[in-house]
Amino acid sequence: MTIFKEIVDEEFLTVSETKELLADIEAERALDEDRELRYELARAIEHVNRFSVLEPEEAQALVDDLQEVEKVDEATAYKIANLLPRNRDELRSVYAQQRYSLSGDELDEILNVIAQYV
């Protein structure tokens, strides 16, 4: 017998927003001396602490600015905000699974938006 879990809601988060949420969970768990952090939670906290570059407000502003660019949808904007690609090749890897490719000018436009925040 297989048990399936239903997805009730789904939303995109930046690494910075995730760091903020996990910090709250970590603080809550620290208050209870009997509860330890599970391995997965500890690894997730370590990951966001290592890779979070922007503040949550800056990251959300970056996502909003990226969504104003023509070929950047919501999911891609969050992926770009999390990875913060610094050159065309890194940015192309974000679009590798898309059915279209971006021109050099479109890539540069996205990189210019990223450069305003990094």
N, C-alpha and C positions, 0 to 999 in steps of 0.2 A: 504494500500500500504506500502510495506516495502522497505526501502532504504538500500542497501548494499554498504559497502565501500570496495574497492579493496585494497589488500595488495600489495604495489608496491615493497617494499624491506624489508628485515628482517636481522638483525645482532645481535649477542650476545654482551652484555656489562657487565663489572664487575660493582659492586656497586661504586667502586672508579672512574671509567670512567663516570658513570652516575652522580656522585657528581660534577665532573668537568663541565659537560655539564649543569647541573641545576644551578650551581653557575653563569655561564655565562648568563643564562636566567634571573636569579634573579637580577643580576647587571644591565642588560638591562632594566628590568621592574622598577628598583629603579630610573633610570634616568628620567622616565616619571612619574611625580607626579600624574597624573590623573588615571593611571592604577594601580589597586590593584592585588595582587596575588590571583588567584582562590584558593578555599579551597583544591582541589586535588593537585595543584602544591605546595602549602605550606606544605601539609602532605608529599608529595614525597621528598621535600627538607629536612624536619625534619627526615624522615626515613634514607636517605642516610647519613646525618650528624651523626646520631646515630650509624649506622652499618658499616660505611666505616672504615676499619682498615688499609689497605695498601695504598700506593701511587699508582696512575694509572699505572706507569711504572712497579712497583713491581708486581701488580696484573696481568698485561699482561705477564710478565716473568713467573709467577706462572702458568698461563694458558698454555703457551708454553711448560713448563717443564712437566705439567700433561698430555698433549697430546702425549708426548713421551712414556708414560706408555702404555702398550699393551691394556688394556681394558678401556681406558678413551677416549671417543669421544669428539668432540668439545663442545656439549651442556652440557655434564657431567662435563667437565673441568671448564666451566664457573660457573656451579652450585656449584662445590666444592670451587672454588675461592671466590664465594660470601658468602658461609656458613662457610668456614674454619673449618671443623670438626676437633675435637681434639682427638677423640678416635674411636675405631672400630665400636661401636654402632652408633655413629653419622654418620660415613661414610657409614655404611650399610643402613641407612635411605635414603641416596642419591640414592642408587642402589635398593631401595625397589620395584620400578615399572619396573625394567629391567627383562628380561626373564632369566637371569643367576645370579648366586651369585659368589662373589669373595672368594678366599681362604684367610686364615689368612696372608700368605706371601704377597699376592697381596694387601691386605688392608694395611699392614705395609709398603709396598713400596710407596703407595700413601701418607700415613701419614708422611713418612720420607721426601717426597718432600714438603709437606705443612710445616713441622717443619723448613725447611730452610728459610722460609719467615716470620714466625710468631714469 
